[in-house]
């Protein structure tokens, strides 16, 4: 079992617990950067898609995992980011300007809508975010000169300093772009959570009454968190638009919002690593189901492709299973396994028995 000897209070908020953690992250980045030389175009495209979903998952994680705000309408901010980036590029702005502006527009839009919504909690907040999704969907249809209406838009090719980053013409470059954006957002997210602002997010999530007693403006903190969440999701939406190439409002459906909730719930609420694990599961599961269908059909002659909603059924069962048996998600399960191995053979059977404790102030909510 590793024990970290801390010699100052600054070590408590250090980004890396020890040198081995830095080495692991550096090795992971090297492997990810070398992926275009190791796999074919199909798997490289899937890896880029996974990075985009992980970026969107981190956006939702700010609201759900670190501030306790349930959102059923985050697909709306994916749409805002995609449409804003494409519209700005069609006006002649380069990608280096349109991309951050798309995230800024999505963030401002989310913060504006969050002002009345963040005063709610629980199921009422979830319904309010669902109403946001409906509003954005109607706006996309009404603003036809900008969004293309029901016809949709074709995302322009990305060019940076004369280098093509097109998803089809230069897939390795597009993958490296997604990797760079995801790495920068992850670094910023990790630093945010060890700052006073990030700690106020956690305080509001754990107990709003206790946070108010500590002098935290709960409404402003939740609005800021929702705005940051919307902005990061908007960046993911911009990349998703370029990844797909052509999109309309039907792409950003309520099922995308549900899949985003699956990413953060199955991956592990409250853990940045959970967004990546959940994204891997979400992007790999449809491929696994397709392979399973083919194998079942070849072995038994039963065609499962005619069963409607099979993917949705599998995702629903997975979500129910994690909620009942492992609420901490995949990363929470990994932490338990790692701790069990560290304390072996002193581990006990009931060491991870689920317990639910409440502050006395929480009973007044």
N, C-alpha and C positions, 0 to 999 in steps of 0.2 A: 504494500500500500504506500503510495507516494505522499509524503508530507512536505508541503511548501513552507519554508522558513521565511517569514516576512519580517523585514527590518524597518519598515516605515508604513505609515498609513496610506501612502500613495499606491502601495502594492495591492490594496483592497480594490482599487478601481483600475488596475492595470488591464490593458486590452488582452494580454496573454498571461496566463497563469504562470508559465515557466517557458524556458527555451525550447523544450520539446514541442510545445504547442506551435511555436513559430515555425519550427522545422516541418511539422506535419502540413501546415497550411501552405508553406512554400512548395513542398513536394506535390501537393494536390494541384496547385496552380500550374506547375510545370507539366504534370501529366495531362491536365485539361487543355493546356496550350498546345501540346503535341498531339492531341487527338486527331486532327485532320490528316496526320501522317500515319495513323495507326488503323483507322477504320474507313469504310467506304462512304459514299455520299448519302446513302439511306440512313445509316446510323448517325452520321454527322448531322443530318437534318433533324433527326429525333433528339439529338443532344442539344441543338439550338432551341428546339421547341421546349425541352425541359428547362433550359435556362430562362426562357421567357416566362414559363409558368412559375418558376421559383421566384422570379422578380415580382410577378403579380401576387404570389403568396406572401412575400415579405411586406408588400403594401397592405394586404389585408391583415397580416399579423400585427401591425402597429395598432390597428383599431380593435381587433378581436382579442388577440393574445396578450397585448401589453396595456390596453386601456379598458378592456371589458365591454366594448361596444359591438353588439351583434349586427352584422350587415348582410342583407339578402340582395343588395342591389349594386355590388361592386363591378358587375359587368358593365354598368353604365359608364364608369370611369375608364374602363378599357376602351369603350366606344369613343368617349370624348378624346382620349389620347390619340387613337388611331385617326379619327376624322380631323382633329386639329393639326396633326403632323402632316397629313396628306394635303389638306387645304393650304397650309403655309408653304409647302414645297411647290404646289401648283401655282402659287403667287410669285414664285421665284426665289424664295429663301433657301439657302443651303441647308443641308441636313444638320450641320453643327449648330445652327440657330433654331431650326424648326423643331428639333427633337427636345431640347430643354424647354422651349416655349410650350410645347404640347404638354409636358409634365406640369409646367406652371399653370397653364389654363385649367387642366384637370384638377390641380390642387386648389386653385381659387374657386372653381365651381363647387368642389366638395365642401370647402370651408363655408361658402355662402349658404349652401343647403343645410349644412350641419348646425348653423346657428339656432334654428328652432328645434331641430331634431335631437340634438344632444341633451336637451332638457328631459328627454324621455329615457327609459331604460327597459331592458328585457324585451318582451314580445312587442311592446309598443314601438320601441326603436327599430326592431326588425321590420315591422309593417311600414314605418316611415321611410326606411331605406328602400323598401320595395316600391313605394310610391315614387321615390327619386328615379328608380329604374324606368318606370312607366313614363315619367316626364321626359327623360332623355330620349327614350324611344320615339315619343311623339315629336320632339324637337327635331330629331334626325329626319323624320319624314317631312315635316313642314319646311325646314330650311333646305329645300331642294337645290337652289343655286350653289350652295356651299357643299352640301353632303351628297348630292346626287339623288336624294330621295330614296325611293324603293329600288332604284336601279343600282345604287352603290357607287363606289369609287375604285379606280385602279391606283394602287400605290406606286409612286414614281421610283425609279432606281436610285439607290443611294450612291453618291459619289463624294469622296473626301479627298481633297488635294489631288484630284485627277485619278484616284484609285477607286475602282468599282467595288462596292460592297453589296452587290445585288444577290438576292437569295438563290437565284437560279444560275446566273452567269458566273458568280464568284462565291460559291457556298462557303469555302474555308474563311474568306474574309468576313462574310456575314456572321459566321460562327464566332470568330475572334471579336467582332464588334459586340455581340451579345454577351460574350464572356467578360469583356472589359467593363461593360455597363453593369452587369450583375456583380462583379467584384467590387467596383467602386461603391455601388449602393450598399452592399453587404458591409464594407468597411465603414461607411458613414452611419449605417444602422447600428453597428456594434458600438461605435463611439457615442452615438446619441443615447444609447441605453445606459451608459456609465456617466452621463452628464446629469446635472440637476433637473433638466427638462425630462429626460428619460426616467429618472427616479420619481418625478411627479406623476408620470404616466402610470407607473406601478402602484403608487400610493392611491391614485384614483381608482384603479382596478380593484385593489384589495378592500378598500373601505372609503367611500366618498365622505362619510361623516368624519372619520379620522383625518382624511386629507384636508377637509375644511378647517378642522381644529388646528392643523399645522400651518394654516395660512395659505393654502393652495387654492387658487381660483379654479374650481372644478369645471365650470362652463367653458372658460377660456382654454383650459388644458385639454378638455375633450374635443373642442373645436380645432385646436392646433393639431392634435393627434389625427383627427379625421381628415384634415386638410393634407397633412403629410402622407397619410395612407392613400388618399385619392391621387396625389401627385405621383407617387411611386407606381401605383397601378396604371396611371396614365402613360408613364414611360413604357411599361410593359405592353400597353395597348398599341403604342406607336410601333414598337418592334413586331408585335403580332400582325399588324397591318402589312408591314413589309414582308413578313414571313409567308403570309397567305397570298399576298399579291393583289387579289380582288376581294372586296368585302362590302357588305351592306348591313343594315340594322339587324337582319335575322341572325347574323353570326354571333352577336353579343346578346344571347338570349338568357333567360332566367337559369337555364341549365349551366351556363358558364359560371354564374354566381354560386350555384350549388357546388360545382366542381372546385371553385376557389375555397369554399368552406371545407370541403373534403381535404384539400391540400393542407390547410392549417390544423384541422382537427386530427386527421390521421397522422400527419407528420409530427405534431406535438405542439400544443398551444403554449405560447410563451417562450419558445425556443427558436432562434433564427435558423438553426440547423434543421428544425422541423419543416420549414418551408421547402427546403431542398429535398428532404426525404419524401414529403408528400407530393412534390412535383414529379419525382421519379416514379412514384406509384401511379399517379394519375395518367402520365404519358405512356407508361409501360403496360398498364392493365388492358387497354383496348387491343394492343398487339397480342398480348397473351391470350385474350378471349378469342381473337381471330385464329390464332394457331390451334387453340383447343377445339374450336369448331371444325377446323380442317381435319384434325386427328380423329375426332369422334366420328366424323362423316366417313373417313377412310376405314376406320376399324369396324364400325357397326352399320354404316349406311344410313344413319339418322342425320338428317340435315337440320342443324340448329340455327342456320341463318334465317329460317322462316319464323323463328320465335321473336315477336316484337318486344322491345324493351329489355332484352337480356343484359345489355351493358348496364342499364340503370338499376336492374335488380341486383347485379353483382356489387355495384358501388354502394347501394343501400344496405346490403347485408354486411359489407365491410365496415361501413360507418356505424351501424348498430353494434357490431361486435366490438369495435374499439371503444365506443361510449360505455358499454357495459363492462368489458373486461380490462381495458387499458385506456382510461381517460387521458393519460399523459402522452399517448401517441407512440409512434415508432421511436422517437428519440428518447422519450421517457423510459421506454422498455430497455433501450440500449444502456441508459445510465444505471438502471437497476442491475442489469447483467454485469456491467463493468464493476459496480460496487460489490456485487456478490463474489466476483472473481478476486477482487482485491482483498476482501476479508476472509476468504476461504482459508482454512476449514472452520472458521468461527461463525459462518453465516447460519442463521436460523430460518426455519420454514416460514414463520410468521413475521419476518423482518419487514416485508413490504405490504403488510395487511393494510387495506384501505381504511383511512380514517377521515372523518369530516368534522372540522372544528370551525367554530364561528366566534368572531368577536361579539361582545355584548352589543356594540353599536350596530352590527350587521342585522340583528334581529328587529331593528326599528325601520329597516328599509321597506 
